[in-house]
Amino acid sequence: MRELLPYLKLYKKHWFGLSLGMVLAFATLFASIGLLTLSGWFISASAVAGLTIARETFNYMLPGAGVRGAAMGRTAGRWGERVVSHNATFKLLTDLRVFFFSKLAPLIPSKAINIRDADMLNRLVADVDAMDHVYLRLISPIVVGFLGIIGLTAVLCWFDTTLALTLGGILLVLLIIWPILFYSLGKNNGHELTLNKADLRIKTLDWLQGYSELTLFGAESRYREAILDAQQRLLSNQFIHAKISGLAQGLLILANGWLLILILWLSADGVAGNQPDPLIALMVFATMASFELLMPIAGAFQFLGQTLTSAKRLNDIILAEPEVQFPTEPVTHNGHFSIDFDKVQFSYPDAHQNALENVSVSVAGGEKLAIVGQTGSGKSTLLQLISRYWDVQSGSVKLAGHNIQNWSEVQLRQSMSIVSQRVDILNGSLRDNLTMAKPDAQDLELETALKQVSLDSLLTESGLDTWLGDGGRQLSGGEKRRIGIARALLHDAPILLLDEPTEGLDKQTEQQIMTLFDHHFAGKTVVFITHRLVNLDTFDTICLLEDGKVLELGHHDALLAKQGRYFELHQTL
């Protein structure tokens, strides 16, 4: 049960709504039991009075009003309890998703690198949804049931202490035994059900995302069969779950019948030592109604196995410590955004060799550094270290003379504009995808940025409200890259990090973008990654990387005069 502690703490924020829901549930339960109990006594007492002289003095109005009042209270209470408790639960789940995502974001990419997208989606959706069982199916029914048994016993003690304590004691024993019994029966199946549900989502998403390639290579049927197998396992778990629920309900109905016979037998000679009278019906109908206390928990605790498994899966994320941690206080610097790599060494998780080894490179504030090299030489890794996507294993990265690990996250993000190799497009409008770089930008400013990167053609139909679709499916690779460049122009930070920004563009557009960069570079610190040795004479420093090591470093003309590796690469153009 310790797995649930991080989520129970979130209940403090919604304690009023959750507590009010339990109060209304108790009131509804009290009205429901009172309705059946009072009705049973009233019908019996009316029948007896009708056969005797008491029919002239029997008060029919007050019990009748009580029955009507209990019926209306039961209906209103049930509606109010559903509205209040579900509203509080939905708000709780909303906060839990935000809480989960706030814990997930700092773990990317290190801790989350081995978790599949579909599995992460399942944790964010299905596993979080399973947390509503904690309140709706576990906490609320147990609390309301316990208070209901105490309240019912106290009321019945007014009529007969022995019968009341007998009924209350048996109900309390059932309240304790039932959850333990059916948690044990449903624990393993609930665990498997949660994992098989996640497995089905993963296999289905694999099939959907790779359908074209799977069809081309003749593997589609094999993946479809894997989905059907996962579905069959999940259906088997759901079938077992349904059987356990049915068993719980059936046994509870059986226990209700036995207890009803017991109370009827004990009260047959009269209640509280009196002659047999309508109070026998009151005790019997109270016994029948009392099992409404236990019905919500009859099969609820078989959900506990699912809930605990979901909680463990969420805790893998929530309780994990991010490898990259930012201080809360910003650093004070002189405004000259220099970047210095000092004997940096870095390797990716599970890698057999270093991605960077003993790298020392510096670029002064306002200057431009070009990093060139073959694929896999470590160029993009340098940008990831500057943006603290990862932290170095040894050495240091300094920004404006301060260790980058001393910069707060907000301060670091505000100081950088990044165009990465992969530009992520949101499933939203063109405006949504641009204002993320500058939330307060006016439409004219957004349109100007698009025109600067030759994307004004996207404004012809719906303008900035043009819908780009999931992952920008309506855009080409070059258009996505130019949207990334437009974001960098809008963000307009003093440091500009560019990773192959013109990749996928035609010659004319590439030249236009490079001319735009020449204008936009003014006064900024620039780190430009490219494998195309074009226009590099305009850069202050060129760094040639091979196998994660600095092979050559210097100005374009100096490197050509040296006639080393850079010269050889330049000659192949």
C-alpha positions in Angstrom: 0.0 0.0 0.0 3.0 2.3 0.2 2.8 2.7 -3.6 -0.3 4.9 -3.0 1.2 7.4 -0.6 2.4 9.9 -3.3 -1.2 10.1 -4.6 -2.9 10.2 -1.2 -1.0 13.4 -0.6 -2.7 15.0 -3.5 -6.0 14.5 -1.8 -5.3 17.3 0.6 -6.0 19.9 -2.1 -9.5 18.4 -2.7 -10.2 17.4 0.8 -13.4 19.4 1.0 -15.0 18.0 -2.2 -14.0 14.4 -1.4 -15.2 14.7 2.2 -18.5 16.3 1.1 -18.9 13.4 -1.3 -18.6 10.9 1.5 -21.0 12.9 3.7 -23.6 12.9 0.9 -23.0 9.2 0.3 -23.6 8.5 4.0 -26.7 10.7 4.0 -28.0 8.8 0.9 -27.2 5.5 2.5 -29.0 6.6 5.7 -32.0 7.7 3.7 -32.1 4.4 1.7 -31.9 2.2 4.8 -34.4 4.4 6.5 -36.8 4.2 3.6 -36.9 0.4 3.5 -36.9 0.0 7.3 -39.6 2.6 7.9 -41.7 1.3 5.0 -41.5 -2.3 6.3 -42.6 -1.2 9.8 -45.3 1.2 8.5 -46.9 -1.5 6.3 -46.9 -4.1 9.1 -48.1 -1.6 11.7 -50.8 -0.4 9.4 -52.0 -3.9 8.8 -52.1 -4.7 12.5 -53.8 -1.4 13.3 -56.4 -2.1 10.7 -57.3 -5.4 12.4 -57.7 -3.8 15.8 -59.3 -0.8 17.4 -56.0 1.0 17.0 -57.0 1.9 13.5 -58.9 4.9 14.9 -55.8 6.3 16.8 -52.9 5.1 14.6 -50.9 8.0 13.1 -50.7 7.3 9.4 -49.5 10.8 8.4 -46.2 11.0 10.2 -44.7 7.6 9.0 -46.1 8.4 5.5 -44.3 11.7 5.5 -41.2 10.0 6.7 -41.3 7.5 3.8 -41.8 10.3 1.3 -39.0 12.4 2.9 -36.6 9.4 2.8 -37.5 8.7 -0.8 -36.8 12.3 -1.8 -33.7 12.5 0.3 -32.4 9.3 -1.2 -32.9 10.6 -4.8 -31.4 14.1 -4.1 -28.6 12.7 -2.0 -27.6 10.2 -4.8 -27.6 12.9 -7.4 -25.6 15.3 -5.1 -23.1 12.6 -4.1 -22.5 11.7 -7.8 -22.0 15.3 -8.8 -19.7 16.2 -5.9 -17.6 13.1 -5.7 -17.1 12.7 -9.4 -16.3 16.4 -9.8 -13.7 16.2 -7.1 -12.3 13.0 -8.6 -12.0 14.4 -12.1 -10.2 17.5 -10.6 -7.9 15.1 -8.7 -7.1 13.1 -11.9 -6.4 16.4 -13.7 -3.9 17.4 -11.0 -2.4 13.9 -11.1 -1.8 14.1 -14.8 -0.2 17.5 -14.5 1.9 16.2 -11.5 2.9 13.1 -13.5 3.9 15.2 -16.5 5.9 17.6 -14.4 7.8 14.7 -13.0 8.2 13.1 -16.5 9.6 16.1 -18.3 12.8 16.5 -16.4 13.6 12.7 -16.9 13.7 13.1 -20.7 15.8 11.7 -22.2 17.9 9.9 -19.6 15.4 8.0 -17.4 12.6 7.8 -20.0 14.9 6.7 -22.9 14.0 3.0 -22.6 10.2 3.5 -22.2 8.2 3.0 -25.4 5.9 5.9 -26.5 2.8 3.7 -26.3 3.7 2.5 -22.8 4.3 6.1 -21.7 0.9 7.0 -23.2 -0.7 4.1 -21.3 0.8 5.3 -18.0 -0.4 8.8 -18.6 -4.0 7.7 -19.5 -5.0 4.3 -18.3 -2.7 4.1 -15.2 -3.7 7.5 -14.0 -7.4 6.7 -14.6 -6.9 3.6 -12.4 -6.2 6.0 -9.5 -9.8 7.0 -9.3 -10.5 3.5 -7.8 -8.6 4.6 -4.7 -11.3 7.1 -3.7 -14.5 5.9 -5.5 -14.1 2.2 -5.0 -11.9 1.9 -1.9 -11.7 4.8 0.5 -15.2 6.2 0.2 -17.1 2.8 0.4 -15.0 1.7 3.4 -15.4 4.9 5.3 -19.1 5.2 4.5 -19.7 1.6 5.2 -18.0 1.7 8.6 -19.9 4.9 9.7 -23.1 3.4 8.3 -22.7 0.3 10.4 -22.0 2.3 13.5 -25.0 4.6 12.8 -27.4 1.7 12.1 -26.3 -0.2 15.2 -26.8 2.9 17.4 -30.3 3.5 16.0 -31.3 -0.1 16.4 -30.0 -0.2 20.0 -32.9 2.1 20.8 -35.2 -0.8 20.1 -33.2 -3.9 21.1 -29.5 -3.8 22.1 -28.9 -7.5 21.6 -30.3 -7.6 18.1 -28.5 -4.3 17.1 -25.1 -5.5 18.3 -25.6 -8.9 16.6 -26.4 -7.3 13.3 -23.7 -4.6 13.6 -21.0 -7.1 14.7 -21.7 -9.4 11.7 -21.8 -6.5 9.3 -18.5 -5.3 10.7 -16.9 -8.7 10.3 -18.0 -8.9 6.7 -16.7 -5.3 6.1 -13.2 -6.5 7.3 -13.2 -10.0 5.7 -14.7 -9.1 2.3 -11.9 -6.7 1.1 -9.1 -9.0 2.3 -10.7 -12.1 0.7 -11.4 -10.5 -2.7 -8.2 -8.5 -2.8 -6.4 -11.9 -2.5 -8.5 -13.4 -5.2 -8.1 -10.5 -7.7 -4.6 -9.4 -7.0 -2.7 -11.5 -9.5 -5.3 -11.1 -12.2 -5.5 -7.4 -11.7 -1.7 -7.2 -12.0 -1.8 -9.1 -15.3 -4.8 -7.2 -16.6 -2.9 -3.9 -16.2 0.2 -5.2 -17.9 -1.7 -6.8 -20.7 -3.7 -3.6 -21.3 -0.4 -1.7 -21.7 1.0 -4.5 -24.0 -2.1 -4.3 -26.2 -1.6 -0.5 -26.6 2.0 -0.9 -27.4 1.5 -3.6 -30.1 -1.5 -1.7 -31.6 0.5 1.6 -31.8 3.5 -0.3 -33.4 1.1 -1.7 -36.0 -0.5 1.6 -36.8 2.8 3.6 -37.0 4.6 1.0 -39.1 1.7 -0.2 -41.2 3.2 0.9 -44.5 6.6 -0.6 -43.9 5.1 -3.8 -42.4 3.0 -4.2 -45.5 5.9 -3.6 -47.9 8.1 -6.2 -46.1 5.3 -8.8 -45.6 5.3 -8.5 -41.8 1.9 -6.9 -41.3 0.1 -10.2 -40.6 2.6 -11.2 -37.9 2.1 -7.9 -36.1 -1.6 -8.2 -36.5 -1.5 -11.6 -34.9 0.5 -10.2 -32.0 -2.3 -7.7 -31.4 -4.9 -10.4 -31.4 -2.9 -12.5 -29.0 -2.5 -9.5 -26.6 -6.2 -8.9 -27.0 -7.1 -12.5 -26.1 -5.0 -12.3 -23.0 -6.7 -9.1 -21.9 -10.1 -10.6 -22.6 -9.2 -13.6 -20.5 -8.2 -11.3 -17.6 -11.5 -9.4 -18.0 -13.4 -12.7 -17.9 -11.7 -13.7 -14.7 -12.4 -10.2 -13.3 -16.1 -10.6 -14.2 -16.3 -14.0 -12.5 -14.7 -12.7 -9.3 -17.2 -9.8 -9.3 -20.1 -12.1 -9.8 -18.8 -14.4 -7.0 -18.5 -11.5 -4.6 -22.0 -10.3 -5.3 -23.5 -13.8 -5.1 -21.8 -14.6 -1.8 -22.9 -11.2 -0.4 -26.5 -12.0 -1.4 -26.2 -15.4 0.3 -24.7 -13.8 3.4 -27.6 -11.4 3.4 -30.1 -14.2 3.3 -28.5 -16.1 6.2 -28.3 -13.0 8.3 -31.9 -12.2 7.5 -33.0 -15.6 8.7 -30.9 -15.2 11.8 -32.4 -11.9 12.8 -35.9 -13.1 12.0 -35.3 -16.1 14.2 -33.9 -14.0 17.1 -36.7 -11.5 16.9 -39.6 -13.9 16.3 -40.6 -13.9 20.0 -40.6 -10.2 20.1 -38.2 -7.3 20.1 -36.7 -6.2 23.5 -38.7 -8.9 25.3 -42.1 -7.5 24.2 -44.9 -9.5 22.5 -44.5 -10.0 18.8 -45.4 -6.7 17.0 -44.5 -4.7 13.9 -41.0 -4.0 15.3 -40.1 -7.5 14.1 -40.6 -6.1 10.5 -38.5 -3.1 11.4 -35.6 -5.3 12.4 -36.0 -7.6 9.4 -36.2 -4.8 6.9 -33.3 -3.0 8.5 -31.3 -6.2 8.0 -32.3 -6.4 4.4 -31.4 -2.7 3.8 -28.1 -2.9 5.7 -26.5 -4.9 2.9 -26.5 -1.8 0.8 -23.7 -0.8 3.1 -21.6 -3.7 1.8 -22.6 -3.8 -1.9 -20.0 -1.2 -3.0 -17.2 -3.2 -1.5 -18.4 -6.6 -2.6 -16.0 -6.6 -5.6 -14.2 -3.3 -5.2 -11.1 -4.6 -3.7 -10.3 -6.8 -6.6 -9.6 -3.5 -8.3 -6.9 -2.9 -5.7 -4.5 -5.2 -7.6 -4.9 -3.2 -10.8 -4.6 0.1 -8.8 -1.4 -1.0 -7.0 0.2 -2.2 -10.3 -0.7 1.1 -12.0 0.7 3.0 -9.0 4.0 1.1 -9.3 4.2 1.9 -13.0 3.5 5.6 -12.3 6.0 5.6 -9.4 8.7 4.5 -11.9 8.4 8.0 -13.3 7.3 10.0 -10.3 9.9 8.8 -7.8 12.8 8.8 -10.3 15.5 11.5 -9.8 16.4 13.4 -13.0 20.0 13.3 -13.9 19.9 16.9 -15.0 18.8 19.2 -12.2 18.5 22.9 -12.4 19.1 25.4 -9.5 16.2 27.8 -8.7 18.3 31.0 -8.5 19.6 32.5 -11.8 23.3 33.5 -12.1 24.6 37.0 -12.5 26.7 37.5 -15.6 28.2 40.3 -17.7 26.0 39.8 -20.7 28.7 38.5 -22.9 27.4 35.0 -23.9 30.7 33.2 -24.5 30.6 29.3 -24.6 33.6 27.3 -23.4 34.1 23.5 -23.5 36.9 22.5 -21.2 38.2 18.9 -21.5 34.6 17.6 -21.9 34.0 13.9 -21.9 30.6 12.3 -22.5 29.1 9.0 -23.3 25.4 8.0 -23.8 23.8 5.4 -21.6 24.7 1.8 -22.5 27.2 3.1 -25.1 30.5 1.2 -25.5 32.6 4.3 -26.4 32.6 8.0 -25.6 30.6 10.3 -27.9 33.0 13.1 -26.9 36.5 12.7 -25.6 38.6 15.5 -24.1 36.9 18.2 -26.2 38.1 21.8 -25.6 36.4 24.5 -27.8 35.6 28.1 -27.1 33.6 30.8 -28.8 33.6 34.4 -27.5 30.4 36.3 -27.0 29.1 37.6 -30.3 31.3 35.3 -32.4 30.4 32.4 -34.7 31.6 28.9 -34.4 31.1 26.3 -37.1 31.3 22.6 -36.2 31.9 20.2 -39.0 32.5 16.5 -39.3 31.1 13.2 -40.5 27.8 11.7 -39.2 28.3 10.3 -35.7 31.4 12.5 -35.0 29.7 14.1 -32.0 28.5 17.4 -33.5 24.9 17.3 -32.3 26.0 16.0 -28.9 27.8 19.3 -28.3 24.5 21.2 -28.8 22.8 18.9 -26.4 25.4 19.6 -23.8 25.0 23.4 -24.3 21.3 23.1 -23.8 21.7 20.7 -20.9 19.8 18.0 -22.6 22.6 15.9 -21.0 25.3 16.7 -18.5 29.0 16.0 -19.0 30.7 13.1 -17.2 33.9 15.0 -16.8 35.2 18.4 -17.7 32.9 21.5 -17.8 30.7 23.6 -20.1 30.7 27.3 -19.2 28.2 29.9 -20.4 29.2 33.6 -20.0 32.0 32.5 -17.7 29.7 30.5 -15.4 29.4 26.7 -15.2 26.2 25.9 -17.1 25.0 23.7 -14.2 24.6 26.9 -12.2 22.1 28.5 -14.6 18.4 28.2 -13.8 16.3 26.4 -16.4 14.2 29.5 -17.2 17.4 31.7 -17.6 19.1 29.1 -19.8 16.1 28.6 -22.1 15.6 32.4 -22.5 19.2 32.8 -23.6 19.1 30.3 -26.4 17.3 29.8 -29.8 17.7 26.3 -31.1 17.0 24.8 -34.5 17.6 21.0 -34.1 17.7 18.3 -36.8 14.2 17.1 -35.8 11.6 19.9 -35.6 8.6 18.8 -33.7 5.2 20.2 -35.0 2.3 20.3 -32.6 -1.1 19.0 -33.6 -2.5 22.5 -33.8 -2.7 25.6 -36.0 0.2 27.4 -37.6 -0.2 30.2 -35.0 0.0 27.6 -32.1 3.3 26.3 -33.6 4.8 29.8 -33.8 3.6 31.5 -30.6 5.3 28.7 -28.5 8.5 30.6 -29.3 7.1 34.1 -28.5 3.7 33.9 -26.8 3.0 37.6 -27.0 3.8 37.9 -30.7 1.2 39.7 -32.9 -0.2 38.1 -36.1 1.8 40.6 -38.2 5.0 39.5 -36.5 4.2 35.8 -37.1 3.4 36.4 -40.8 6.7 38.4 -41.2 8.7 35.5 -39.8 7.0 33.0 -42.2 7.7 35.3 -45.1 11.4 35.5 -44.1 11.7 31.7 -44.4 9.6 31.5 -47.6 6.6 29.9 -46.0 4.1 32.7 -46.9 2.4 30.1 -49.1 1.0 28.5 -46.0 -1.0 31.8 -45.4 -3.0 31.6 -48.6 -6.1 29.7 -47.3 -6.8 29.9 -43.6 -3.8 32.1 -42.7 -2.4 31.5 -39.3 -5.4 29.3 -38.5 -4.1 26.7 -41.0 -4.3 23.3 -39.2 -1.0 21.4 -39.5 -2.1 18.0 -38.2 -0.5 15.4 -36.0 3.3 15.9 -36.3 2.8 18.3 -39.2 1.7 15.6 -41.5 0.7 18.2 -44.1 4.2 19.6 -44.3 7.3 18.5 -46.1 10.6 17.9 -44.3 11.9 21.2 -45.6 8.8 23.1 -44.5 9.1 21.7 -41.0 12.7 22.8 -40.9 11.8 26.3 -41.9 9.1 26.5 -39.2 11.9 25.7 -36.7 14.0 28.5 -38.2 10.9 30.9 -37.9 10.6 30.0 -34.2 14.3 30.8 -33.7 13.8 34.2 -35.4 10.8 34.9 -33.1 12.6 33.8 -30.0 15.5 36.1 -30.9 17.8 34.9 -28.0 21.5 36.1 -27.7 22.7 32.5 -28.4 21.8 30.7 -31.6 22.3 27.0 -31.9 21.8 25.5 -35.4 22.0 21.9 -36.2 22.0 21.3 -40.0 19.4 24.1 -40.4 19.4 24.0 -44.2 19.2 20.2 -44.5 16.5 19.2 -47.0 16.2 22.6 -48.6 16.8 23.3 -52.3 19.8 25.4 -53.4 17.8 28.6 -53.8 16.0 28.4 -50.5 19.2 27.4 -48.8 21.0 30.5 -50.1 18.0 32.6 -49.0 18.1 31.2 -45.5 21.9 31.6 -45.2 21.5 35.3 -46.2 18.8 35.6 -43.6 21.2 34.1 -41.0 24.0 36.5 -41.9 21.6 39.4 -41.0 20.3 37.6 -38.0 23.7 36.6 -36.7 24.7 40.2 -35.9 25.7 40.5 -32.3 24.8 36.9 -31.4 26.9 34.0 -30.2 26.4 31.3 -32.9 27.2 27.6 -32.9 26.5 26.3 -36.4 26.6 22.5 -37.2 26.9 21.4 -40.8 28.5 18.7 -42.9 28.5 21.0 -46.0 31.6 23.1 -46.1 29.9 26.1 -47.7 30.2 29.8 -46.7 32.4 28.8 -43.7 34.8 31.6 -44.5 32.4 34.0 -42.7 32.8 32.1 -39.4 35.3 33.2 -36.7 36.2 29.6 -35.8 35.8 26.2 -37.4 36.0 23.0 -35.3 36.5 19.7 -37.1 35.3 16.7 -35.1 36.1 13.0 -35.8 35.2 10.2 -33.5 34.3 12.6 -30.7 37.7 14.3 -30.8 38.7 17.8 -32.0 40.9 17.0 -35.0 41.4 20.6 -36.2 40.5 24.0 -34.8 40.9 27.5 -36.4 39.8 30.0 -39.0 38.8 28.8 -42.5 41.8 30.3 -44.2 44.3 29.0 -41.6 42.9 25.4 -41.8 43.2 25.5 -45.6 46.7 26.7 -45.4 47.5 23.9 -43.0 46.4 21.4 -45.7 45.2 18.9 -43.1 42.0 16.9 -42.8 39.8 20.0 -43.3 41.7 20.8 -46.5 41.1 17.3 -47.8 37.4 17.5 -47.1 37.2 20.9 -48.7 38.9 19.6 -51.8 36.2 17.0 -52.3 33.5 19.7 -52.8 
